Amino acid sequence: MAIYKEPFVNPETCVAKSLLSETLREVEHLALEIARAQAILDALNAKRDEAVARADRFRAAIVPHKRVPQEVLAEIFAHTVEGMPFTLYFLNVPRLETFSLECDADDIEDPDPDDYKLFEDYLLSTDVFCNAESLRKLRMRHFALFECLEDAPFPWDQLTDLDLSLMEMTTASVVNILKQCTRLVGCSLRTTSPLWHTTMQNQMVLPYLQSMTWVRYDHLDDHILEYLLPLSLRELRIASYFTTGVSSLIQNSRSTLEIFRFESPSVDWEVPLHLEDVLSEMSALVEFETSLKISPSTLEKVSSMTLLPCLEVLKCGVSLDSVDSFIAAIENWLQDETTLQAKLSQVTGLLASAIPESAARHVVRIQDQYGIDFQFQRGSAWHNSPFFRRRIVL
């Protein structure tokens, strides 16, 4: 008769398993507490920002120049602009590499268009930059109503970096500037077109352009992007009502686009038509970001690697009712053995409200299992984020 012996169980192993189970429960509890704390921290930061903004307004209201009559300030400004050639001529122009002009609109109440016109006339007539053979970077911000900046005697053809990101300019003016900037490596632009089309006859070659950011408040689809040939483009950030032309821009570029961000000036967070067609042109894309909500079908194609197969960083808007399906799609993406060839390292979902606790726990489990930076953030308007922050170092 066989004698049954119960398998030996090491008491220390039992204790260790019990402690492990207890510790894992503690980890999950702490993860939930962290999620709650983050929500509280976000709310406190928002309140602090509001308080700082109020303090700035109060501080601005009591500065001494606010008590100076507007007529006196206007006279001072006029004399300052008229005396500007004298001031600029003291610059060491031959060695000047970066030139920055910025007007803080918060310090000007009801600016007179004639003052802007006076300043523009000066820029068009000065010869101070004739000997600026070292100038490579030009930055102009917060100047409105400039009609013909392209006629200013800057050495456009030697600039490598152009920042007009906070200017109010027409698309036609920007196009005329780009035609002269044949050596540009990086540019940041912002345009607001009048209610007529800007037309181009020929393609514009930008052989060295690696990074382009363009916010287009253009309500008419002028197809300007279709005429651009950025032969070295690696980073593209576009905010536009239309996706038309972006595909052509990518096709015209002979380089491999690595970073792409698309936003829409519209208040609607839905992705515009044809964005998926645009993404299909970016087989080597590494980072994709948008505050818009990607459709489930597009996300499925991305997670199955039929779209954006080399993607490493994804940041997009997520509706509250699709949080669970979004998390499931990311988990399926990570579980697929074919994704081992990819290097998905960061996923961020932008939500209009706090993430549900059950979803937060699911995210923590995915983080622990796959070692990925996976998180949800309270979404904000894209123009409040660092849209113009360049990722590629030029």
Residue pairs with C-beta under 8 A, 6 or more apart in sequence:
27 368
28 361
28 364
31 360
31 361
31 364
32 357
32 360
32 361
35 355
35 357
35 360
39 354
39 378
42 378
60 66
60 106
60 107
65 73
70 109
74 112
74 115
77 115
78 115
78 118
81 115
81 118
81 119
81 122
82 118
84 119
84 122
85 122
85 126
85 128
88 126
88 128
89 128
91 128
93 128
93 129
93 131
93 132
94 131
94 132
94 133
94 134
95 134
96 132
96 134
96 135
97 134
97 135
97 136
97 137
98 135
98 136
98 137
98 138
98 139
99 129
99 132
99 135
99 137
99 138
99 139
100 138
100 139
100 140
100 141
101 139
101 140
101 141
101 143
102 139
102 140
102 141
102 142
103 141
103 142
103 143
104 142
105 111
105 142
105 144
111 144
113 145
116 143
116 144
116 145
116 146
117 145
119 143
120 145
120 146
120 147
120 148
120 149
123 149
123 152
124 148
124 151
124 152
124 153
126 153
127 153
129 135
129 153
129 154
129 155
130 153
132 154
132 155
133 155
133 158
135 154
135 155
135 158
135 159
136 158
136 159
136 160
136 161
137 159
137 160
137 161
137 162
137 163
138 154
138 159
138 161
138 162
138 163
139 162
139 163
140 149
140 163
140 164
140 167
141 163
141 164
141 165
141 166
141 167
142 166
142 167
143 167
143 168
144 167
144 168
145 168
146 167
146 168
146 169
146 173
147 170
147 173
148 173
149 164
149 167
149 169
149 173
149 177
150 156
150 173
150 176
150 177
150 180
156 177
156 180
156 181
157 180
157 181
157 182
157 183
158 183
159 181
159 183
159 184
160 183
160 184
160 185
160 186
160 208
160 394
161 184
161 185
161 186
161 187
161 394
162 177
162 181
162 184
162 186
162 187
162 188
162 189
163 187
163 188
163 388
164 174
164 177
164 187
164 188
164 189
164 190
165 188
165 189
165 190
165 213
165 215
165 388
166 190
167 190
168 190
168 192
169 189
169 190
169 191
169 192
170 191
170 192
170 193
170 194
170 198
171 191
171 193
171 198
171 216
171 218
171 222
171 224
172 193
172 198
173 191
174 189
174 191
175 198
175 200
175 204
175 224
178 184
178 187
178 204
178 206
178 228
179 204
181 187
181 206
182 206
182 207
183 208
184 206
184 208
184 209
185 208
185 209
185 210
185 211
185 394
186 209
186 210
186 211
186 212
186 390
186 392
186 394
187 209
187 211
187 212
187 213
187 214
188 213
188 214
188 388
188 390
189 212
189 213
189 214
189 215
190 214
190 215
190 216
190 217
191 214
191 215
191 216
191 217
191 218
192 217
192 218
193 216
193 217
193 218
193 219
193 220
193 222
195 219
195 220
196 220
197 220
197 222
198 222
198 224
199 222
200 224
200 227
202 227
203 227
203 228
203 229
203 252
204 227
204 228
204 229
205 229
205 231
206 228
206 229
206 230
206 231
207 231
207 232
208 231
208 232
209 230
209 231
209 232
209 233
210 232
210 233
210 234
210 235
210 255
210 392
210 394
211 233
211 234
211 235
211 236
211 390
211 391
211 392
211 394
212 230
212 233
212 235
212 236
212 237
213 236
213 237
213 238
213 387
213 388
213 390
214 237
214 238
214 239
214 240
215 239
215 240
215 265
215 383
215 387
216 238
216 239
216 240
216 241
216 265
217 265
218 240
218 241
219 241
221 241
221 242
221 244
221 245
223 244
223 245
224 245
225 238
225 244
225 245
225 246
225 248
225 249
226 244
226 245
226 248
226 249
226 252
228 249
228 252
229 252
229 253
230 249
230 252
230 253
230 255
231 253
231 254
231 255
232 253
232 254
232 255
233 249
233 250
233 253
233 255
233 257
234 255
234 256
234 257
234 258
234 259
234 392
235 257
235 258
235 259
235 260
235 390
235 391
235 392
236 246
236 249
236 250
236 257
236 259
236 260
236 261
237 259
237 260
237 261
237 262
237 387
237 388
238 246
238 261
238 262
238 263
239 262
239 263
239 264
239 265
239 382
239 383
239 387
240 246
240 262
240 264
240 265
241 264
241 265
241 266
241 272
242 272
243 262
243 272
243 273
243 274
243 275
243 277
243 278
244 274
246 262
246 278
247 274
247 277
247 278
247 281
250 257
250 278
250 281
250 282
251 281
256 284
257 282
257 284
257 285
258 284
258 285
258 286
258 287
258 392
259 285
259 286
259 287
259 391
259 392
260 279
260 282
260 285
260 287
260 288
260 289
261 288
261 289
261 290
261 387
262 275
262 278
262 290
262 292
263 290
263 291
263 292
263 382
263 383
263 387
264 272
264 292
269 291
269 292
269 293
269 317
270 292
270 293
271 290
271 292
271 293
271 294
271 295
271 298
272 292
275 292
275 298
276 295
276 298
276 301
276 307
279 285
279 288
279 298
279 307
279 308
280 307
282 288
282 308
283 308
283 309
283 310
284 310
285 308
285 310
285 311
286 310
286 311
286 312
286 313
287 311
287 312
287 313
287 314
287 391
288 308
288 311
288 313
288 314
288 315
288 316
289 313
289 314
289 315
289 316
290 315
290 316
290 317
291 316
291 317
291 350
291 379
291 380
291 381
291 382
291 385
292 316
292 317
293 316
293 317
293 318
293 319
293 322
294 302
294 316
294 317
296 322
296 325
296 329
298 307
299 326
299 329
300 329
301 307
302 308
302 311
302 314
302 333
303 329
303 330
303 332
303 333
303 336
304 333
304 336
305 333
305 336
305 338
305 339
305 342
309 342
310 342
311 342
311 344
312 342
312 343
312 344
312 345
312 346
313 345
313 346
313 347
314 344
314 346
314 347
314 348
315 346
315 347
315 348
315 349
315 350
316 348
316 349
316 350
317 349
317 350
317 379
318 326
318 349
318 350
318 351
318 376
319 352
320 351
320 352
320 353
323 349
323 351
323 355
323 356
323 359
323 376
324 359
324 362
326 349
327 359
327 362
327 363
327 366
330 347
330 366
330 374
331 362
331 366
333 339
333 344
334 344
334 366
334 370
334 372
344 372
345 372
345 373
346 372
346 373
346 374
347 372
347 373
347 374
347 375
348 374
348 375
348 376
348 377
349 375
349 376
349 377
350 376
350 377
350 378
350 379
351 376
351 377
351 378
351 379
352 378
352 379
353 378
354 378
355 363
355 376
359 376
360 376
363 374
363 375
363 376
366 372
366 374
367 373
367 374
